[in-house]
Amino acid sequence: MGRMGNIAMLAAAALAGAGGAIVAQRVAIDRTATETVVHDYILANPEILPQAMQRLQAKEAGKAVAANRAAIVEPFPGAIAGNPNGDVSVVAYLDYACGFCRASLPAISGLIASDPNVRIVYRELPILSQGSRTAAEWALAAAQQGKFKPFHDALYAAGRVDDATIGAAAKAAGLDATTARAAIASPQVAGEIERNMKTAGLLGFSGTPSWVVGDQVLGGAQTLPALQAAVAEARKAKTTPAA
C-alpha cells in the first residue's frame, strides 16, 4: 500500500472517530433533554410518585407471593371456608384480639354468600398479645377436630380475648378439651403459627388483618366490594396470558 493509501486509512479512521464522538455527544444531549423533560413532568405532576411506588410495591409483593405460594394458600387442615375447590383463594391473616379483623368478618361472610367459587383460607397471625397466641392455638386445635368455624365465630362474638372467652368458645364449639390441649402441645400447631409469622415478614405485613388474593397483598379491614374487586382481578390474571 502506498503513501496515498495510508493517508486514506488515517483519514477514514479520523472520520470514524469524529463520527463516534458526534454520536456520543448527541446521545448525551438527548439524555440530558430527556432527563429535563422527566424532571419537569414530575415537578408538575408529583402525584405520580406515590402511584409509581405503589406499583413497585405491588410488583415486589407479587414476587414474594409467588415464591411462598404453598405456605400461603395451602390451609392448615380444617381452617378453611367457602368452596374448598374454588378457583380463587382469599387468604386472611387474622388475630382474635384485632378489632379490624372482627370488622372484616361480615365482608368475608358476604363474599362466601355471593361467590360460590371462592375459597377462604384462614391463617392465624397472633401478634397483639399472649392472649392472641393462646386463642390461635385453640383455633388450630379446633380445626383439627373439624370445628374451626364454630370456635372462630364464638370467640370473635365474645368481643375480647382471655382465658374465660377462649374456654367458652371451645365449649360452644363442642371441642374435646383433652384432645385440644394435646394438639396445642404438638409441633403441628406451633409450626403453623411460626410459619405464618415468617411468611408475614416476607410479605411485608404491617399488622392484621392482612390478605393475599391471587398475587395481591392487601392490608387492613376490607369491605365486601373491595374483596370482590380483588377476586375479580385475580380471576382476570388467571385467564390473561403473560406478556
Buried (B, 14 or more C-beta within 10 A) or exposed (E): EEEEEEEEEEEEEEEEEEEEEEEEEEEEEEEEEEEEEEEEEEEEEEEEEEEEEEEEEEEEBBEBBEEBBEBBBEBBEBBBBBBEEBBBBBBBBBBBBBEBBBBBBEBBBBBBEEBEEBBBBBBBBBBBBEBBBBBBBBBBBBBBBEBBBBBBBBBBEBEEBBEEBBEBBBEBBEBEEEEBBEBBEBEEBBEBBEBBBEBBEBBEBEBBBBBBBBBBBBBBBBEBEBBBBBBBBBBEBEEEEEE
